[in-house]
Amino acid sequence: MPIGEFGGAPPLVAEGSPVLTTPMYWMYEMAHAALNPARAVTDATKILFQNPLNPWSHTDMGKSLAAACELFERTTRRYGKPEWGLDDTEVSGIRVPVEVRSVWEKPFCRLLYFDRKFTRPLRSPQPRVLVVAPMSGHYATLLRGTVEALLPAHEVYITDWADARMVPLSEGRFDLDDYIDYVIEMLQVLGGNTHVMAVCQPSVPVVAAVSVMETRRDPFVPISMTLMGGPIDTRRNPTAVNKLAEQRGIDWFRNHVITKVPFPHPGMMRDVYPGFLQLNGFISMNLDRHMDAHKQLFANLVKGDGDLVDKHRDFYDEYLAVMDLTAEYYLQTVETVFVRHALPKGEMTHRGILVQPSKITRVALMTVEGENDDISGLGQTEATHTLCSSIPEHRRVHYVQLGVGHYGVFNGSRFKSEILPRIHDFMISAANPKSMRAAAE
């Protein structure tokens, strides 16, 4: 079962000895390698029974064999980092191409810029938004829908966190303090006049980063920060996944879900929380739903329903692509956010210095929650308003979207039609404090 967006261990390890944890990743790699010959055979078989020159390919038996081979291949493969696939967007009724490029890079993150190639300048500048993606097992492309919805009316940047197994041990550690430093540095690189949007897990480090910048009177603090479905105070309306962290305690996680990256990955011997454990946690929460989805895929493959098959492939190509997290980051986050509740208690520190959200005065604040969120319960993100007590009332907004769960807060039809327009209006108003005050009055 996941902790916030952090998955738990599979039952075997959870019930067994911590000694099993050390070779766990190595055994996973050997099992994956052992399946390669079988995968090659099934792939060849699928091609054979999909060949229109093969008379069996037109029979129910042939179609069923090809479908079974594809199911085996898809359930045993390793899914790589997905592509963004955002080649163009529509701005003011005109279709413009989009180039995704890196504008800043460190060992554990790149800052990507979705550069819209206009043939003529815009009449007025659009809000510049730094989207801080979750570093919780999936790649930043999980927010493809969020970015796609933002592009028509915003200048968009996003954090592209690195897979820890791909970062050599010589590059050093990466923990929650480093995460906060990265956010601060990215805001400084963007040079001010920026709005920051934290989606889910990054809400805590983003609040910490802005607090640190305000304490230092940094001139590059963002104009506003929007926090969406974030675990700011998991004591409020705690969900089942929040309670699990407190019940287990940080030592359980350290002993049962941390392992070393095996050969031949560049990050060999780095301590990580592996992505396949994260995926195990996600899938086990809704196992029946995932099994039904794959049964339906088999039926659609036999029927030849290409649209439904493509929809399934697109979803699971993204969902099953997972990355490893550094052990120090994972453990520090679980302990700080879910076990000790350090931020709402006023006990969170950054590099040994107390994080003080009450120091935030120049940044407007918007929080967004989903009515049916079973990851970050209602009120957990709203708690930010209590902590940021020095932000004037007219520069705060809280919005609860009815009828959506955790992922509906930042993706889907209701995000596009109901949540995003409110965020856009908030950012426009935040950039003009006088108009925001007038609207409040």
Secondary structure, 3 states (H helix, E strand, C coil): CCECCECCCCHHHHHCCHHHHCCHHHHHHHHHHHCHHHHHHHHHHHHHHHCCCCHHHHCHHHHHHHHHHHHHHHHHCCCCCCCCCCCEEEECCEEEEEEEEEEEEECCEEEEEEEECCCCCCCCCCCEEEEECCCCCECHHHHHHHHHHHCCCCEEEEEEECCHHHCCHHHCCCCHHHHHHHHHHHHHHHCCCCEEEEECCCHHHHHHHHHHHHHCCCCCCCCEEEEECCCCCCCCCCCHHHHHHHHHCHHHHHHHCCEECCCCCCCCCCEEECHHHHHHHHHHHCHHHHHHHHHHHHHHHHHCCHHHHHHHHHHHHHHCCECCEEHHHHHHHHHHHHHCCCCCCCCCEECCEECCHHHCCCCEEEEEEECCCCCCCCCCCCCHHHHCCCCCHHHEEEEEECCCCCHHHCCCHHHHHHHHHHHHHHHHHHCCHHHHHHHHC
